[in-house]
Amino acid sequence: TPWGKKQGAKTRKYKRTNKYIIRRKTTRQRPKVKKLGKTIV
């Protein structure tokens, strides 16, 4: 039983960090691309 609890906590932590990292990367990249396009035009 302790193994199952530990595994669940680890997977939850990894999933949360992955979601946050993916969201941060997408939000940072989108404005940069828009700014570059506006300056070029």
Backbone hydrogen bonds in HBPLUS format (Angstrom, degrees):
<---DONOR---> <-ACCEPTOR-->    atom                        ^
c    i                          cat <-CA-CA->   ^        H-A-AA   ^      H-
h    n   atom  resd res      DA  || num        DHA   H-A  angle D-A-AA Bond
n    s   type  num  typ     dist DA aas  dist angle  dist       angle   num
A0005-LYS N   A0001-THR O   3.25 MM   4  6.55 159.8  2.29 152.4 157.5     1
A0006-LYS N   A0002-PRO O   2.97 MM   4  6.19 163.3  2.00 152.6 157.0     2
A0007-GLN N   A0003-TRP O   2.90 MM   4  6.10 168.1  1.91 159.4 162.5     3
A0008-GLY N   A0004-GLY O   3.03 MM   4  6.15 160.5  2.07 146.2 151.4     4
A0009-ALA N   A0005-LYS O   3.07 MM   4  6.32 160.2  2.11 149.7 154.4     5
A0010-LYS N   A0006-LYS O   2.98 MM   4  6.23 160.4  2.02 152.6 158.1     6
A0011-THR N   A0007-GLN O   2.91 MM   4  6.14 168.8  1.92 157.4 159.9     7
A0012-ARG N   A0008-GLY O   2.99 MM   4  6.11 158.4  2.04 146.5 152.8     8
A0013-LYS N   A0009-ALA O   3.02 MM   4  6.21 160.6  2.06 148.4 153.2     9
A0014-TYR N   A0010-LYS O   2.98 MM   4  6.24 167.0  2.00 156.0 159.2    10
A0015-LYS N   A0011-THR O   2.92 MM   4  6.05 163.7  1.94 150.8 155.5    11
A0016-ARG N   A0012-ARG O   2.99 MM   4  6.16 160.6  2.02 149.9 154.9    12
A0017-THR N   A0013-LYS O   3.01 MM   4  6.24 166.2  2.03 154.0 157.4    13
A0018-ASN N   A0014-TYR O   2.88 MM   4  6.05 161.6  1.92 152.3 157.9    14
A0019-LYS N   A0015-LYS O   3.01 MM   4  6.21 159.5  2.06 148.1 153.1    15
A0020-TYR N   A0016-ARG O   3.03 MM   4  6.30 164.4  2.06 151.7 155.7    16
A0021-ILE N   A0017-THR O   2.88 MM   4  6.07 165.4  1.90 155.8 159.7    17
A0022-ILE N   A0018-ASN O   2.93 MM   4  6.08 166.5  1.95 152.5 156.2    18
A0023-ARG N   A0019-LYS O   2.97 MM   4  6.13 163.3  1.99 150.9 155.6    19
A0024-ARG N   A0020-TYR O   2.94 MM   4  6.12 162.4  1.97 151.3 156.1    20
A0025-LYS N   A0021-ILE O   3.00 MM   4  6.18 165.0  2.03 153.4 157.2    21
A0026-THR N   A0022-ILE O   3.07 MM   4  6.24 164.6  2.09 151.0 155.0    22
A0027-THR N   A0023-ARG O   3.03 MM   4  6.17 163.5  2.05 151.5 155.9    23
A0028-ARG N   A0024-ARG O   3.00 MM   4  6.13 153.3  2.07 147.9 155.1    24
A0029-GLN N   A0025-LYS O   2.97 MM   4  6.10 158.9  2.02 150.5 156.1    25
A0030-ARG N   A0026-THR O   3.10 MM   4  6.14 163.8  2.13 151.0 154.6    26
A0033-VAL N   A0029-GLN O   3.08 MM   4  6.30 162.6  2.11 158.6 162.4    27
A0034-LYS N   A0030-ARG O   3.09 MM   4  6.35 162.5  2.12 153.7 158.7    28
A0035-LYS N   A0031-PRO O   2.91 MM   4  6.06 163.3  1.94 151.2 155.4    29
A0036-LEU N   A0032-LYS O   3.01 MM   4  6.21 162.4  2.04 150.6 155.3    30
A0037-GLY N   A0033-VAL O   3.00 MM   4  6.22 161.4  2.03 149.7 154.7    31
A0038-LYS N   A0034-LYS O   2.98 MM   4  6.23 157.3  2.03 150.8 156.8    32
A0039-THR N   A0035-LYS O   2.97 MM   4  6.20 161.2  2.01 153.1 157.9    33
A0040-ILE N   A0036-LEU O   2.96 MM   4  6.14 160.0  2.00 152.5 158.0    34
A0041-VAL N   A0037-GLY O   3.03 MM   4  6.18 162.4  2.06 147.3 152.0    35
